[in-house]
Structures are given as structure tokens and as C-alpha cells.
């Protein structure tokens, strides 16, 4: 018999708030958009596509990973990043649409 413990509304709100704070930076928004459509890239691909320094990209990827926004998967000497919750891009697109009004 498995017993599951449901998260409280407060815990869910805290987790959602943490994820939104993590995404609330122009570089991190760009990373989330880049990883849209179930894509995955390594840090080199990310910093080259976004025109960033490697250290800057690594810093922001670390924040997104630590806050539960990104998955990280090692393949040989490369680490690939993907969105843990692909629906986050819907939030990003919604906010951008609101800014265009």
C-alpha cells in the first residue's frame, strides 16, 4: 500500500512563486524560449545561440535548474538541458503578449 502526501495550497504557491522568480530575468526568459518545443541543448549551444558568455549562461542555467525549471542530463562530456515543465513557455508567451498591448 502506497501512501501519498498531497502538497498543501501554500506549498504549491511557494513552489510556483520560486519558479516564476527564477524565470523573471531577460536571459532566463530567453533560455526558456530557446528550450521550447521539447528541445534540449548543451551549455555551448545555448550560449552561442543567445550570444552570451559561457560563464553567464552557466550561471543562469544553474539558477533555472536549482529552482526546478530545467532538467539536466549528462551524455559523455556534455550536459544537456531541457524544460522540466514545457508549459512554462505558455506563461512566457502570455506575458510577452501582455507587453505588446
Backbone atoms as SQL, in Angstrom:
CREATE TABLE atoms (id INTEGER PRIMARY KEY, chain TEXT, resi INTEGER, resn TEXT, atom TEXT, x REAL, y REAL, z REAL);
INSERT INTO atoms VALUES
  (1, 'A', 1, 'UNK', 'N', 0.837, -1.173, 0.000),
  (2, 'A', 1, 'UNK', 'CA', 0.000, 0.000, 0.000),
  (3, 'A', 1, 'UNK', 'C', 0.888, 1.244, 0.000),
  (4, 'A', 2, 'UNK', 'N', 0.632, 2.149, -0.953),
  (5, 'A', 2, 'UNK', 'CA', 1.389, 3.379, -1.060),
  (6, 'A', 2, 'UNK', 'C', 0.569, 4.529, -0.520),
  (7, 'A', 3, 'UNK', 'N', 1.201, 5.318, 0.320),
  (8, 'A', 3, 'UNK', 'CA', 0.539, 6.494, 0.871),
  (9, 'A', 3, 'UNK', 'C', 1.162, 7.719, 0.216),
  (10, 'A', 4, 'UNK', 'N', 0.332, 8.549, -0.397),
  (11, 'A', 4, 'UNK', 'CA', 0.847, 9.776, -0.992),
  (12, 'A', 4, 'UNK', 'C', 0.467, 10.958, -0.114),
  (13, 'A', 5, 'UNK', 'N', 1.381, 11.855, 0.004),
  (14, 'A', 5, 'UNK', 'CA', 1.148, 13.058, 0.793),
  (15, 'A', 5, 'UNK', 'C', 0.974, 14.209, -0.191),
  (16, 'A', 6, 'UNK', 'N', -0.195, 14.792, -0.197),
  (17, 'A', 6, 'UNK', 'CA', -0.508, 15.904, -1.080),
  (18, 'A', 6, 'UNK', 'C', 0.179, 17.174, -0.592),
  (19, 'A', 7, 'UNK', 'N', 0.632, 17.983, -1.540),
  (20, 'A', 7, 'UNK', 'CA', 1.169, 19.291, -1.172),
  (21, 'A', 7, 'UNK', 'C', 0.005, 20.193, -0.798),
  (22, 'A', 8, 'UNK', 'N', 0.234, 21.032, 0.172),
  (23, 'A', 8, 'UNK', 'CA', -0.795, 21.992, 0.555),
  (24, 'A', 8, 'UNK', 'C', -0.829, 23.120, -0.470),
  (25, 'A', 9, 'UNK', 'N', -1.917, 23.862, -0.460),
  (26, 'A', 9, 'UNK', 'CA', -2.013, 25.014, -1.356),
  (27, 'A', 9, 'UNK', 'C', -0.854, 25.978, -1.116),
  (28, 'A', 10, 'UNK', 'N', -0.486, 26.185, 0.129),
  (29, 'A', 10, 'UNK', 'CA', 0.617, 27.088, 0.456),
  (30, 'A', 10, 'UNK', 'C', 1.929, 26.588, -0.137),
  (31, 'A', 11, 'UNK', 'N', 2.186, 25.290, -0.042),
  (32, 'A', 11, 'UNK', 'CA', 3.410, 24.724, -0.618),
  (33, 'A', 11, 'UNK', 'C', 3.431, 24.882, -2.129),
  (34, 'A', 12, 'UNK', 'N', 2.298, 24.663, -2.780),
  (35, 'A', 12, 'UNK', 'CA', 2.211, 24.827, -4.229),
  (36, 'A', 12, 'UNK', 'C', 2.444, 26.284, -4.628),
  (37, 'A', 13, 'UNK', 'N', 1.870, 27.204, -3.860),
  (38, 'A', 13, 'UNK', 'CA', 2.069, 28.623, -4.154),
  (39, 'A', 13, 'UNK', 'C', 3.528, 29.031, -3.966),
  (40, 'A', 14, 'UNK', 'N', 4.170, 28.516, -2.931),
  (41, 'A', 14, 'UNK', 'CA', 5.592, 28.810, -2.703),
  (42, 'A', 14, 'UNK', 'C', 6.448, 28.276, -3.852),
  (43, 'A', 15, 'UNK', 'N', 6.164, 27.055, -4.299),
  (44, 'A', 15, 'UNK', 'CA', 6.916, 26.457, -5.402),
  (45, 'A', 15, 'UNK', 'C', 6.690, 27.236, -6.695),
  (46, 'A', 16, 'UNK', 'N', 5.439, 27.613, -6.962),
  (47, 'A', 16, 'UNK', 'CA', 5.129, 28.389, -8.168),
  (48, 'A', 16, 'UNK', 'C', 5.832, 29.741, -8.121),
  (49, 'A', 17, 'UNK', 'N', 5.820, 30.385, -6.973),
  (50, 'A', 17, 'UNK', 'CA', 6.476, 31.671, -6.811),
  (51, 'A', 17, 'UNK', 'C', 7.978, 31.563, -7.059),
  (52, 'A', 18, 'UNK', 'N', 8.581, 30.518, -6.550),
  (53, 'A', 18, 'UNK', 'CA', 10.015, 30.292, -6.741),
  (54, 'A', 18, 'UNK', 'C', 10.347, 30.100, -8.221),
  (55, 'A', 19, 'UNK', 'N', 9.530, 29.334, -8.925),
  (56, 'A', 19, 'UNK', 'CA', 9.762, 29.110, -10.356),
  (57, 'A', 19, 'UNK', 'C', 9.605, 30.401, -11.145),
  (58, 'A', 20, 'UNK', 'N', 8.580, 31.183, -10.817),
  (59, 'A', 20, 'UNK', 'CA', 8.364, 32.437, -11.537),
  (60, 'A', 20, 'UNK', 'C', 9.493, 33.428, -11.280),
  (61, 'A', 21, 'UNK', 'N', 9.994, 33.485, -10.043),
  (62, 'A', 21, 'UNK', 'CA', 11.135, 34.364, -9.744),
  (63, 'A', 21, 'UNK', 'C', 12.365, 33.921, -10.534),
  (64, 'A', 22, 'UNK', 'N', 12.546, 32.612, -10.672),
  (65, 'A', 22, 'UNK', 'CA', 13.706, 32.101, -11.410),
  (66, 'A', 22, 'UNK', 'C', 13.636, 32.492, -12.880),
  (67, 'A', 23, 'UNK', 'N', 12.460, 32.485, -13.439),
  (68, 'A', 23, 'UNK', 'CA', 12.294, 32.792, -14.858),
  (69, 'A', 23, 'UNK', 'C', 12.301, 34.301, -15.100),
  (70, 'A', 24, 'UNK', 'N', 12.071, 35.102, -14.073),
  (71, 'A', 24, 'UNK', 'CA', 11.900, 36.541, -14.207),
  (72, 'A', 24, 'UNK', 'C', 13.217, 37.285, -14.398),
  (73, 'A', 25, 'UNK', 'N', 13.904, 36.958, -15.458),
  (74, 'A', 25, 'UNK', 'CA', 15.143, 37.643, -15.832),
  (75, 'A', 25, 'UNK', 'C', 15.255, 37.523, -17.350),
  (76, 'A', 26, 'UNK', 'N', 15.664, 38.574, -18.045),
  (77, 'A', 26, 'UNK', 'CA', 15.701, 38.511, -19.511),
  (78, 'A', 26, 'UNK', 'C', 16.499, 37.332, -20.078),
  (79, 'A', 27, 'UNK', 'N', 17.647, 37.033, -19.505),
  (80, 'A', 27, 'UNK', 'CA', 18.454, 35.910, -20.008),
  (81, 'A', 27, 'UNK', 'C', 17.734, 34.589, -19.761),
  (82, 'A', 28, 'UNK', 'N', 17.161, 34.435, -18.584),
  (83, 'A', 28, 'UNK', 'CA', 16.475, 33.180, -18.266),
  (84, 'A', 28, 'UNK', 'C', 15.194, 33.026, -19.079),
  (85, 'A', 29, 'UNK', 'N', 14.507, 34.128, -19.369),
  (86, 'A', 29, 'UNK', 'CA', 13.356, 34.065, -20.268),
  (87, 'A', 29, 'UNK', 'C', 13.791, 33.590, -21.654),
  (88, 'A', 30, 'UNK', 'N', 14.916, 34.099, -22.118),
  (89, 'A', 30, 'UNK', 'CA', 15.433, 33.696, -23.429),
  (90, 'A', 30, 'UNK', 'C', 15.790, 32.208, -23.434),
  (91, 'A', 31, 'UNK', 'N', 16.350, 31.715, -22.347),
  (92, 'A', 31, 'UNK', 'CA', 16.684, 30.286, -22.257),
  (93, 'A', 31, 'UNK', 'C', 15.421, 29.440, -22.303),
  (94, 'A', 32, 'UNK', 'N', 14.393, 29.847, -21.557),
  (95, 'A', 32, 'UNK', 'CA', 13.124, 29.099, -21.556),
  (96, 'A', 32, 'UNK', 'C', 12.534, 29.080, -22.961),
  (97, 'A', 33, 'UNK', 'N', 12.547, 30.218, -23.642),
  (98, 'A', 33, 'UNK', 'CA', 12.029, 30.259, -25.010),
  (99, 'A', 33, 'UNK', 'C', 12.852, 29.381, -25.957),
  (100, 'A', 34, 'UNK', 'N', 14.159, 29.393, -25.781),
  (101, 'A', 34, 'UNK', 'CA', 15.033, 28.571, -26.628),
  (102, 'A', 34, 'UNK', 'C', 14.727, 27.089, -26.460),
  (103, 'A', 35, 'UNK', 'N', 14.394, 26.689, -25.247),
  (104, 'A', 35, 'UNK', 'CA', 14.148, 25.270, -24.962),
  (105, 'A', 35, 'UNK', 'C', 12.685, 24.871, -25.193),
  (106, 'A', 36, 'UNK', 'N', 11.925, 25.716, -25.866),
  (107, 'A', 36, 'UNK', 'CA', 10.533, 25.429, -26.202),
  (108, 'A', 36, 'UNK', 'C', 10.455, 24.237, -27.167),
  (109, 'A', 37, 'UNK', 'N', 9.310, 23.646, -27.265),
  (110, 'A', 37, 'UNK', 'CA', 9.040, 22.537, -28.202),
  (111, 'A', 37, 'UNK', 'C', 9.891, 21.300, -27.931),
  (112, 'A', 38, 'UNK', 'N', 10.067, 20.969, -26.670),
  (113, 'A', 38, 'UNK', 'CA', 10.788, 19.756, -26.277),
  (114, 'A', 38, 'UNK', 'C', 12.205, 19.688, -26.831),
  (115, 'A', 39, 'UNK', 'N', 12.846, 20.835, -27.028),
  (116, 'A', 39, 'UNK', 'CA', 14.237, 20.821, -27.479),
  (117, 'A', 39, 'UNK', 'C', 15.160, 20.699, -26.278),
  (118, 'A', 40, 'UNK', 'N', 16.386, 20.330, -26.544),
  (119, 'A', 40, 'UNK', 'CA', 17.402, 20.274, -25.498),
  (120, 'A', 40, 'UNK', 'C', 18.725, 20.687, -26.110),
  (121, 'A', 41, 'UNK', 'N', 19.473, 21.433, -25.344),
  (122, 'A', 41, 'UNK', 'CA', 20.758, 21.928, -25.803),
  (123, 'A', 41, 'UNK', 'C', 21.772, 21.825, -24.679),
  (124, 'A', 42, 'UNK', 'N', 23.051, 21.738, -25.066),
  (125, 'A', 42, 'UNK', 'CA', 24.095, 21.803, -24.048),
  (126, 'A', 42, 'UNK', 'C', 24.475, 23.268, -23.843),
  (127, 'A', 43, 'UNK', 'N', 25.298, 23.529, -22.848),
  (128, 'A', 43, 'UNK', 'CA', 25.610, 24.908, -22.489),
  (129, 'A', 43, 'UNK', 'C', 26.277, 25.647, -23.644),
  (130, 'A', 44, 'UNK', 'N', 27.119, 24.968, -24.411),
  (131, 'A', 44, 'UNK', 'CA', 27.776, 25.618, -25.549),
  (132, 'A', 44, 'UNK', 'C', 26.761, 26.066, -26.579),
  (133, 'A', 45, 'UNK', 'N', 25.812, 25.195, -26.903),
  (134, 'A', 45, 'UNK', 'CA', 24.776, 25.547, -27.870),
  (135, 'A', 45, 'UNK', 'C', 23.933, 26.711, -27.361),
  (136, 'A', 46, 'UNK', 'N', 23.659, 26.722, -26.075),
  (137, 'A', 46, 'UNK', 'CA', 22.831, 27.780, -25.502),
  (138, 'A', 46, 'UNK', 'C', 23.554, 29.124, -25.555),
  (139, 'A', 47, 'UNK', 'N', 24.806, 29.174, -25.098),
  (140, 'A', 47, 'UNK', 'CA', 25.471, 30.483, -25.077),
  (141, 'A', 47, 'UNK', 'C', 25.772, 30.980, -26.486),
  (142, 'A', 48, 'UNK', 'N', 26.032, 30.066, -27.430),
  (143, 'A', 48, 'UNK', 'CA', 26.262, 30.501, -28.811),
  (144, 'A', 48, 'UNK', 'C', 24.982, 31.030, -29.448),
  (145, 'A', 49, 'UNK', 'N', 23.863, 30.338, -29.251),
  (146, 'A', 49, 'UNK', 'CA', 22.588, 30.757, -29.853),
  (147, 'A', 49, 'UNK', 'C', 22.087, 32.069, -29.264),
  (148, 'A', 50, 'UNK', 'N', 22.373, 32.315, -27.991),
  (149, 'A', 50, 'UNK', 'CA', 21.887, 33.523, -27.339),
  (150, 'A', 50, 'UNK', 'C', 22.924, 34.650, -27.307),
  (151, 'A', 51, 'UNK', 'N', 24.117, 34.386, -27.799),
  (152, 'A', 51, 'UNK', 'CA', 25.156, 35.413, -27.827),
  (153, 'A', 51, 'UNK', 'C', 25.644, 35.815, -26.443),
  (154, 'A', 52, 'UNK', 'N', 25.795, 34.832, -25.564),
  (155, 'A', 52, 'UNK', 'CA', 26.222, 35.076, -24.192),
  (156, 'A', 52, 'UNK', 'C', 27.637, 34.570, -23.970),
  (157, 'A', 53, 'UNK', 'N', 28.247, 35.020, -22.894),
  (158, 'A', 53, 'UNK', 'CA', 29.493, 34.418, -22.428),
  (159, 'A', 53, 'UNK', 'C', 29.129, 33.086, -21.763),
  (160, 'A', 54, 'UNK', 'N', 30.040, 32.115, -21.810),
  (161, 'A', 54, 'UNK', 'CA', 29.751, 30.816, -21.226),
  (162, 'A', 54, 'UNK', 'C', 29.449, 30.918, -19.739),
  (163, 'A', 55, 'UNK', 'N', 30.210, 31.718, -19.025),
  (164, 'A', 55, 'UNK', 'CA', 30.004, 31.851, -17.574),
  (165, 'A', 55, 'UNK', 'C', 28.614, 32.407, -17.265),
  (166, 'A', 56, 'UNK', 'N', 28.155, 33.345, -18.066),
  (167, 'A', 56, 'UNK', 'CA', 26.829, 33.930, -17.865),
  (168, 'A', 56, 'UNK', 'C', 25.754, 32.877, -18.099),
  (169, 'A', 57, 'UNK', 'N', 25.875, 32.142, -19.197),
  (170, 'A', 57, 'UNK', 'CA', 24.901, 31.086, -19.497),
  (171, 'A', 57, 'UNK', 'C', 24.897, 30.033, -18.395),
  (172, 'A', 58, 'UNK', 'N', 26.062, 29.609, -17.950),
  (173, 'A', 58, 'UNK', 'CA', 26.156, 28.589, -16.902),
  (174, 'A', 58, 'UNK', 'C', 25.509, 29.067, -15.609),
  (175, 'A', 59, 'UNK', 'N', 25.725, 30.316, -15.264),
  (176, 'A', 59, 'UNK', 'CA', 25.132, 30.889, -14.050),
  (177, 'A', 59, 'UNK', 'C', 23.606, 30.831, -14.115),
  (178, 'A', 60, 'UNK', 'N', 23.042, 31.267, -15.213),
  (179, 'A', 60, 'UNK', 'CA', 21.588, 31.296, -15.341),
  (180, 'A', 60, 'UNK', 'C', 21.000, 29.887, -15.462),
  (181, 'A', 61, 'UNK', 'N', 21.699, 28.996, -16.124),
  (182, 'A', 61, 'UNK', 'CA', 21.236, 27.602, -16.198),
  (183, 'A', 61, 'UNK', 'C', 21.204, 26.976, -14.813),
  (184, 'A', 62, 'UNK', 'N', 22.191, 27.289, -14.007),
  (185, 'A', 62, 'UNK', 'CA', 22.244, 26.772, -12.640),
  (186, 'A', 62, 'UNK', 'C', 21.041, 27.243, -11.820),
  (187, 'A', 63, 'UNK', 'N', 20.704, 28.509, -11.947),
  (188, 'A', 63, 'UNK', 'CA', 19.540, 29.043, -11.225),
  (189, 'A', 63, 'UNK', 'C', 18.267, 28.331, -11.672),
  (190, 'A', 64, 'UNK', 'N', 18.092, 28.203, -12.977),
  (191, 'A', 64, 'UNK', 'CA', 16.890, 27.546, -13.500),
  (192, 'A', 64, 'UNK', 'C', 16.819, 26.076, -13.081),
  (193, 'A', 65, 'UNK', 'N', 17.953, 25.416, -13.077),
  (194, 'A', 65, 'UNK', 'CA', 17.989, 24.005, -12.658),
  (195, 'A', 65, 'UNK', 'C', 17.670, 23.873, -11.171),
  (196, 'A', 66, 'UNK', 'N', 18.279, 24.719, -10.356),
  (197, 'A', 66, 'UNK', 'CA', 18.084, 24.646, -8.905),
  (198, 'A', 66, 'UNK', 'C', 16.653, 24.962, -8.481),
  (199, 'A', 67, 'UNK', 'N', 15.952, 25.761, -9.265),
  (200, 'A', 67, 'UNK', 'CA', 14.572, 26.131, -8.939),
  (201, 'A', 67, 'UNK', 'C', 13.552, 25.193, -9.581),
  (202, 'A', 68, 'UNK', 'N', 14.031, 24.128, -10.224),
  (203, 'A', 68, 'UNK', 'CA', 13.113, 23.130, -10.769),
  (204, 'A', 68, 'UNK', 'C', 12.540, 23.453, -12.134),
  (205, 'A', 69, 'UNK', 'N', 13.141, 24.415, -12.828),
  (206, 'A', 69, 'UNK', 'CA', 12.644, 24.791, -14.150),
  (207, 'A', 69, 'UNK', 'C', 13.229, 23.881, -15.232),
  (208, 'A', 70, 'UNK', 'N', 14.483, 23.471, -15.061),
  (209, 'A', 70, 'UNK', 'CA', 15.175, 22.683, -16.079),
  (210, 'A', 70, 'UNK', 'C', 15.533, 21.284, -15.597),
  (211, 'A', 71, 'UNK', 'N', 15.560, 20.373, -16.560),
  (212, 'A', 71, 'UNK', 'CA', 16.158, 19.057, -16.366),
  (213, 'A', 71, 'UNK', 'C', 17.583, 19.133, -16.875),
  (214, 'A', 72, 'UNK', 'N', 18.429, 18.310, -16.324),
  (215, 'A', 72, 'UNK', 'CA', 19.829, 18.232, -16.738),
  (216, 'A', 72, 'UNK', 'C', 20.150, 16.768, -16.980),
  (217, 'A', 73, 'UNK', 'N', 20.749, 16.468, -18.131),
  (218, 'A', 73, 'UNK', 'CA', 21.073, 15.090, -18.474),
  (219, 'A', 73, 'UNK', 'C', 22.483, 15.036, -19.047),
  (220, 'A', 74, 'UNK', 'N', 23.333, 14.217, -18.439),
  (221, 'A', 74, 'UNK', 'CA', 24.718, 14.095, -18.892),
  (222, 'A', 74, 'UNK', 'C', 24.821, 12.997, -19.942),
  (223, 'A', 75, 'UNK', 'N', 25.502, 13.327, -21.053),
  (224, 'A', 75, 'UNK', 'CA', 25.824, 12.357, -22.098),
  (225, 'A', 75, 'UNK', 'C', 27.297, 12.535, -22.433),
  (226, 'A', 76, 'UNK', 'N', 28.112, 11.619, -21.967),
  (227, 'A', 76, 'UNK', 'CA', 29.552, 11.760, -22.165),
  (228, 'A', 76, 'UNK', 'C', 30.053, 12.990, -21.450),
  (229, 'A', 77, 'UNK', 'N', 30.750, 13.854, -22.189),
  (230, 'A', 77, 'UNK', 'CA', 31.278, 15.065, -21.559),
  (231, 'A', 77, 'UNK', 'C', 30.322, 16.256, -21.650),
  (232, 'A', 78, 'UNK', 'N', 29.156, 16.060, -22.248),
  (233, 'A', 78, 'UNK', 'CA', 28.184, 17.146, -22.396),
  (234, 'A', 78, 'UNK', 'C', 27.021, 16.987, -21.422),
  (235, 'A', 79, 'UNK', 'N', 26.522, 18.122, -20.960),
  (236, 'A', 79, 'UNK', 'CA', 25.317, 18.163, -20.133),
  (237, 'A', 79, 'UNK', 'C', 24.253, 18.863, -20.965),
  (238, 'A', 80, 'UNK', 'N', 23.118, 18.198, -21.124),
  (239, 'A', 80, 'UNK', 'CA', 22.022, 18.756, -21.914),
  (240, 'A', 80, 'UNK', 'C', 20.917, 19.248, -20.994),
  (241, 'A', 81, 'UNK', 'N', 20.342, 20.385, -21.364),
  (242, 'A', 81, 'UNK', 'CA', 19.266, 20.996, -20.586),
  (243, 'A', 81, 'UNK', 'C', 17.979, 20.977, -21.386),
  (244, 'A', 82, 'UNK', 'N', 16.883, 20.731, -20.675),
  (245, 'A', 82, 'UNK', 'CA', 15.548, 20.782, -21.273),
  (246, 'A', 82, 'UNK', 'C', 14.589, 21.304, -20.208),
  (247, 'A', 83, 'UNK', 'N', 13.419, 21.728, -20.656),
  (248, 'A', 83, 'UNK', 'CA', 12.426, 22.222, -19.711),
  (249, 'A', 83, 'UNK', 'C', 11.800, 21.067, -18.950),
  (250, 'A', 84, 'UNK', 'N', 11.735, 21.185, -17.653),
  (251, 'A', 84, 'UNK', 'CA', 11.071, 20.182, -16.826),
  (252, 'A', 84, 'UNK', 'C', 9.558, 20.276, -17.013),
  (253, 'A', 85, 'UNK', 'N', 9.071, 21.502, -17.210),
  (254, 'A', 85, 'UNK', 'CA', 7.643, 21.752, -17.378),
  (255, 'A', 85, 'UNK', 'C', 7.460, 22.576, -18.656),
  (256, 'A', 86, 'UNK', 'N', 7.298, 21.928, -19.805),
  (257, 'A', 86, 'UNK', 'CA', 7.207, 22.651, -21.082),
  (258, 'A', 86, 'UNK', 'C', 6.101, 23.711, -21.124),
  (259, 'A', 87, 'UNK', 'N', 5.094, 23.603, -20.271),
  (260, 'A', 87, 'UNK', 'CA', 4.016, 24.592, -20.290),
  (261, 'A', 87, 'UNK', 'C', 4.471, 25.958, -19.775),
  (262, 'A', 88, 'UNK', 'N', 5.651, 26.026, -19.173),
  (263, 'A', 88, 'UNK', 'CA', 6.180, 27.327, -18.749),
  (264, 'A', 88, 'UNK', 'C', 6.305, 28.289, -19.923),
  (265, 'A', 89, 'UNK', 'N', 6.557, 27.748, -21.101),
  (266, 'A', 89, 'UNK', 'CA', 6.675, 28.634, -22.267),
  (267, 'A', 89, 'UNK', 'C', 5.349, 29.327, -22.558),
  (268, 'A', 90, 'UNK', 'N', 4.236, 28.695, -22.222),
  (269, 'A', 90, 'UNK', 'CA', 2.929, 29.340, -22.405),
  (270, 'A', 90, 'UNK', 'C', 2.843, 30.590, -21.537),
  (271, 'A', 91, 'UNK', 'N', 3.364, 30.506, -20.323),
  (272, 'A', 91, 'UNK', 'CA', 3.357, 31.669, -19.426),
  (273, 'A', 91, 'UNK', 'C', 4.231, 32.776, -20.008),
  (274, 'A', 92, 'UNK', 'N', 5.397, 32.398, -20.510),
  (275, 'A', 92, 'UNK', 'CA', 6.315, 33.388, -21.106),
  (276, 'A', 92, 'UNK', 'C', 5.648, 34.065, -22.287),
  (277, 'A', 93, 'UNK', 'N', 5.022, 33.282, -23.165),
  (278, 'A', 93, 'UNK', 'CA', 4.352, 33.859, -24.334),
  (279, 'A', 93, 'UNK', 'C', 3.195, 34.765, -23.917),
  (280, 'A', 94, 'UNK', 'N', 2.453, 34.361, -22.905),
  (281, 'A', 94, 'UNK', 'CA', 1.327, 35.156, -22.398),
  (282, 'A', 94, 'UNK', 'C', 1.828, 36.508, -21.879),
  (283, 'A', 95, 'UNK', 'N', 2.883, 36.497, -21.085),
  (284, 'A', 95, 'UNK', 'CA', 3.418, 37.743, -20.531),
  (285, 'A', 95, 'UNK', 'C', 3.935, 38.639, -21.658),
  (286, 'A', 96, 'UNK', 'N', 4.624, 38.059, -22.626),
  (287, 'A', 96, 'UNK', 'CA', 5.107, 38.857, -23.765),
  (288, 'A', 96, 'UNK', 'C', 3.939, 39.461, -24.525),
  (289, 'A', 97, 'UNK', 'N', 2.872, 38.699, -24.715),
  (290, 'A', 97, 'UNK', 'CA', 1.679, 39.237, -25.398),
  (291, 'A', 97, 'UNK', 'C', 1.096, 40.397, -24.618),
  (292, 'A', 98, 'UNK', 'N', 1.091, 40.316, -23.299),
  (293, 'A', 98, 'UNK', 'CA', 0.570, 41.401, -22.459),
  (294, 'A', 98, 'UNK', 'C', 1.411, 42.662, -22.610),
  (295, 'A', 99, 'UNK', 'N', 2.689, 42.499, -22.861),
  (296, 'A', 99, 'UNK', 'CA', 3.577, 43.647, -23.013),
  (297, 'A', 99, 'UNK', 'C', 3.392, 44.362, -24.358),
  (298, 'A', 100, 'UNK', 'N', 2.804, 43.667, -25.313),
  (299, 'A', 100, 'UNK', 'CA', 2.632, 44.227, -26.645),
  (300, 'A', 100, 'UNK', 'C', 1.368, 45.089, -26.743),
  (301, 'A', 101, 'UNK', 'N', 0.563, 45.082, -25.715),
  (302, 'A', 101, 'UNK', 'CA', -0.699, 45.844, -25.750),
  (303, 'A', 101, 'UNK', 'C', -0.439, 47.299, -25.562);
